[in-house]
């Protein structure tokens, strides 16, 4: 997976931040979906790699509860965590104990659970 993510970093469109990101979501059936960040001059139009990969899985017929793990790589010597918009999307589709791995461009990083990454998350239960 490390080599695939390193290769995907080249597909990132990050002319403004110069912060390429690649992500892979693994489904519970073993299928993988990939994403890269796609920036926009109107920053609000930017699509993060994490949400890109998750949306690809949804587009291909997967549903909430089908997601097993997410791995994110940045093109930097230090790994970085994801933004809070991506965290909110993770809360929507992943189980609380699903693994999220953050990697630097050499494949070194850290793994946490969605619940550790998103304590006191806002979810569908808050809307009841």
Beta strands, then each sheet from edge to edge (+ up, - down):
strand 1: 21-27
strand 2: 32-36
strand 3: 67-74
strand 4: 94-103
strand 5: 109-113
sheet 1: 2+ 1- 3+ 4+ 5-
end
